[in-house]
Amino acid sequence: MKAMLLAAGFGTRLKPFTDKHPKALAMINGKSLLQRNIEFLQQFDIFEVVVNVHHFASQISEEIHRNNGWGSNFAISDETDAVLETGGGLKRAQFFFEKENQFVLMNVDVLTDLNLKAMIVAHAKNKSMATLATTSRKSSRSLLFNEENILCGWKNLKTGETKISQQSKTLIPKAFSGIHILNHEIFTYLPAFKKFSIIDTYLEWCSQLEIRSFDHSGGKFIDVGTTEKMSEAEELFH
């Protein structure tokens, strides 16, 4: 199996570090976020990785080459012309997954002890188009699932804005962890190369395509989006 790490963002909440570096190279106890997630994927026998780059793109490429990919084989998906967000970034990296039936998509700035193997097995068993790692933690924006863990909508808990793509008597809010297992067929539903969020694609198509939650509540998880979160991450991941 192959994976993609999303590393093209500006990481504005990690300033001043990201004034001179990409967020993927932020250090947690002596290892960059990039290295930690490469090693996380290796635990599950994933050694083929594509990384998208934009902000200080050359620093990421140089770090990968300097460390021989930490034992993994790398490809770079170049977005130096424009940041394409999660959906557009994945679409540009389609070349990397041509022979893959399923693959992993993951934000580079999350750290977790999620059992990715169990998530992959569940994805295959359910025959879903996409499986999204979630927890019951509090979040300002939540995905809404029915009792069968099938995606139905989205809600901004701060503003009350809600998008319902399919009706359900019960809508359970869950916080997305930034980790996806996807079937190759997802590329059929992604628009031509442009900037867009893959969550918008999920919400557009979830009434026709099965998109499920894989709940890993109770385990370690942190979105290292701010300098404060970096300190928390160092307590959780040694």
C-alpha positions as CSV (number, residue, x, y, z in Angstrom):
1,M,0.0,0.0,0.0
2,K,1.1,3.6,-0.7
3,A,0.4,6.8,1.2
4,M,0.3,10.6,0.6
5,L,1.3,13.1,3.3
6,L,-0.3,16.5,2.9
7,A,2.5,19.0,3.6
8,A,1.9,22.0,1.3
9,G,0.2,24.3,3.8
10,F,1.5,27.6,5.1
11,G,1.2,26.6,8.8
12,T,0.3,30.2,9.8
13,R,-0.6,29.1,13.3
14,L,2.9,27.8,13.8
15,K,4.5,31.2,13.3
16,P,7.3,32.3,13.9
17,F,8.7,28.9,12.9
18,T,6.8,28.9,9.6
19,D,8.2,32.3,8.7
20,K,11.4,30.5,7.7
21,H,10.4,26.8,7.5
22,P,7.6,24.5,6.4
23,K,5.3,23.1,9.1
24,A,6.3,19.5,8.1
25,L,9.8,20.2,9.6
26,A,8.6,21.4,13.0
27,M,10.4,19.4,15.6
28,I,8.8,17.2,18.3
29,N,11.4,15.8,20.7
30,G,14.1,15.8,18.1
31,K,12.1,14.5,15.2
32,S,10.2,16.4,12.6
33,L,6.5,15.9,12.0
34,L,7.5,14.6,8.6
35,Q,9.8,12.0,10.0
36,R,7.4,10.9,12.7
37,N,4.6,10.3,10.2
38,I,7.0,8.4,7.9
39,E,7.9,6.2,10.8
40,F,4.2,5.9,11.7
41,L,3.4,4.6,8.3
42,Q,6.3,2.2,8.3
43,Q,4.8,0.5,11.4
44,F,2.1,-0.7,9.0
45,D,4.4,-1.7,6.2
46,I,3.8,1.4,4.1
47,F,7.1,2.4,2.6
48,E,6.0,4.2,-0.6
49,V,5.0,7.8,0.1
50,V,4.3,10.9,-2.0
51,V,4.5,14.3,-0.3
52,N,3.0,17.5,-1.7
53,V,5.0,20.7,-1.2
54,H,4.6,24.4,-1.6
55,H,5.7,26.5,1.4
56,F,9.5,26.3,1.6
57,A,9.2,23.3,-0.7
58,S,13.0,22.9,-1.2
59,Q,13.6,22.4,2.5
60,I,11.3,19.4,2.5
61,S,12.9,17.8,-0.5
62,E,16.4,18.4,0.9
63,E,15.5,16.9,4.3
64,I,14.1,13.8,2.6
65,H,17.2,13.4,0.5
66,R,19.6,14.1,3.4
67,N,18.0,11.3,5.4
68,N,17.5,8.9,2.6
69,G,13.7,9.0,3.1
70,W,14.2,7.5,6.6
71,G,14.0,4.2,4.8
72,S,11.0,4.9,2.7
73,N,10.8,5.6,-1.1
74,F,9.5,9.1,-1.9
75,A,7.9,11.1,-4.6
76,I,7.3,14.8,-4.6
77,S,4.1,16.4,-5.8
78,D,5.1,19.9,-6.6
79,E,2.5,22.7,-5.8
80,T,4.9,25.6,-5.9
81,D,2.8,27.3,-8.5
82,A,-0.3,27.3,-6.2
83,V,-1.6,25.6,-3.1
84,L,-4.3,23.2,-4.1
85,E,-5.7,22.2,-0.6
86,T,-6.5,18.6,0.2
87,G,-8.6,17.7,-2.8
88,G,-6.6,19.5,-5.4
89,G,-3.4,18.2,-3.9
90,L,-4.6,14.6,-4.1
91,K,-5.8,15.1,-7.7
92,R,-2.4,16.3,-8.7
93,A,-0.7,13.3,-7.1
94,Q,-3.0,10.8,-8.9
95,F,0.0,9.7,-10.9
96,F,1.5,8.0,-7.8
97,F,-1.5,5.8,-7.2
98,E,-2.3,4.4,-10.7
99,K,-1.7,0.8,-9.7
100,E,-3.2,1.0,-6.2
101,N,-6.7,-0.2,-5.3
102,Q,-6.6,1.6,-2.0
103,F,-4.2,4.0,-0.3
104,V,-3.7,6.3,2.7
105,L,-4.1,10.1,2.7
106,M,-2.8,11.9,5.8
107,N,-2.1,15.4,7.1
108,V,1.5,15.8,8.0
109,D,0.7,17.8,11.1
110,V,-1.2,15.2,13.0
111,L,0.3,12.7,15.4
112,T,-1.5,9.6,16.6
113,D,-1.2,6.0,17.8
114,L,-4.2,5.0,15.6
115,N,-4.2,1.3,14.6
116,L,-4.0,2.0,10.9
117,K,-4.0,-1.7,10.1
118,A,-7.4,-2.1,11.8
119,M,-8.7,0.9,9.9
120,I,-7.5,-0.6,6.6
121,V,-9.2,-3.9,7.4
122,A,-12.4,-2.2,8.3
123,H,-12.3,-0.2,5.1
124,A,-11.9,-3.3,3.0
125,K,-14.6,-5.2,4.9
126,N,-17.2,-2.4,4.5
127,K,-16.3,-1.9,0.8
128,S,-16.6,1.9,1.3
129,M,-15.3,4.5,-1.1
130,A,-13.6,6.3,1.8
131,T,-13.0,5.6,5.5
132,L,-12.2,8.6,7.7
133,A,-10.5,8.4,11.1
134,T,-12.6,10.2,13.8
135,T,-12.8,10.7,17.5
136,S,-15.5,12.0,19.9
137,R,-13.2,14.9,21.0
138,K,-14.6,18.4,21.0
139,S,-14.1,20.3,17.8
140,S,-15.4,23.6,16.3
141,R,-16.2,21.7,13.1
142,S,-17.6,18.2,13.1
143,L,-18.6,15.6,10.5
144,L,-22.1,14.2,11.0
145,F,-22.6,10.4,10.8
146,N,-25.7,8.2,11.2
147,E,-25.8,5.2,13.6
148,E,-24.2,3.0,10.9
149,N,-21.2,5.4,10.9
150,I,-22.0,6.6,7.4
151,L,-21.3,10.3,6.6
152,C,-24.4,12.4,6.3
153,G,-23.2,16.0,6.7
154,W,-21.1,18.6,8.4
155,K,-21.6,21.3,11.1
156,N,-19.7,24.3,12.3
157,L,-20.5,24.3,16.0
158,K,-19.4,27.9,16.4
159,T,-21.5,29.5,13.7
160,G,-24.3,26.9,13.5
161,E,-23.7,26.5,9.7
162,T,-24.8,23.0,8.7
163,K,-24.6,21.0,5.5
164,I,-26.8,17.9,5.3
165,S,-26.2,15.6,2.3
166,Q,-28.5,12.8,3.3
167,Q,-31.2,12.6,6.0
168,S,-31.0,10.6,9.1
169,K,-33.0,10.5,12.3
170,T,-29.8,10.5,14.3
171,L,-26.8,12.6,13.4
172,I,-23.7,12.0,15.5
173,P,-21.0,14.7,15.5
174,K,-17.4,13.4,15.2
175,A,-14.1,15.2,14.9
176,F,-12.1,14.3,11.9
177,S,-8.5,13.3,12.5
178,G,-7.1,14.1,9.1
179,I,-6.5,10.5,8.1
180,H,-8.3,8.8,5.2
181,I,-8.3,5.3,3.5
182,L,-9.5,5.8,-0.1
183,N,-10.3,3.6,-3.0
184,H,-8.7,4.5,-6.3
185,E,-12.2,5.2,-7.8
186,I,-12.3,8.4,-5.7
187,F,-10.3,10.1,-8.5
188,T,-13.4,9.7,-10.8
189,Y,-15.3,12.1,-8.5
190,L,-12.5,14.7,-8.0
191,P,-12.9,17.7,-10.3
192,A,-10.1,18.7,-12.7
193,F,-7.0,20.3,-11.3
194,K,-8.0,23.2,-9.1
195,K,-7.9,24.3,-5.4
196,F,-10.6,22.5,-3.4
197,S,-11.2,20.6,-0.1
198,I,-11.7,16.9,-0.3
199,I,-14.3,17.2,2.5
200,D,-16.5,19.2,0.1
201,T,-16.2,16.3,-2.4
202,Y,-17.3,13.9,0.4
203,L,-20.3,16.0,1.2
204,E,-21.2,16.3,-2.4
205,W,-21.1,12.6,-3.1
206,C,-21.9,10.9,0.3
207,S,-25.5,10.3,-0.6
208,Q,-24.3,8.1,-3.5
209,L,-21.0,6.8,-2.2
210,E,-20.5,5.2,1.1
211,I,-18.1,7.2,3.3
212,R,-17.6,5.8,6.8
213,S,-16.1,6.7,10.1
214,F,-13.5,4.7,11.9
215,D,-13.6,5.8,15.5
216,H,-10.3,5.7,17.4
217,S,-11.4,7.6,20.5
218,G,-9.4,6.8,23.6
219,G,-6.1,6.7,21.8
220,K,-3.4,9.3,21.4
221,F,-4.1,12.0,18.9
222,I,-3.1,15.6,18.5
223,D,-3.3,18.2,15.6
224,V,0.0,20.0,15.9
225,G,-1.4,23.3,14.5
226,T,-0.1,25.8,17.0
227,T,3.0,26.4,19.1
228,E,1.0,25.5,22.2
229,K,0.0,22.2,20.7
230,M,3.7,21.5,20.0
231,S,4.3,21.4,23.8
232,E,1.4,19.1,24.3
233,A,2.7,16.8,21.5
234,E,6.1,16.5,23.3
235,E,4.3,15.2,26.4
236,L,2.4,12.6,24.3
237,F,5.0,11.5,21.8
238,H,8.6,10.9,23.1
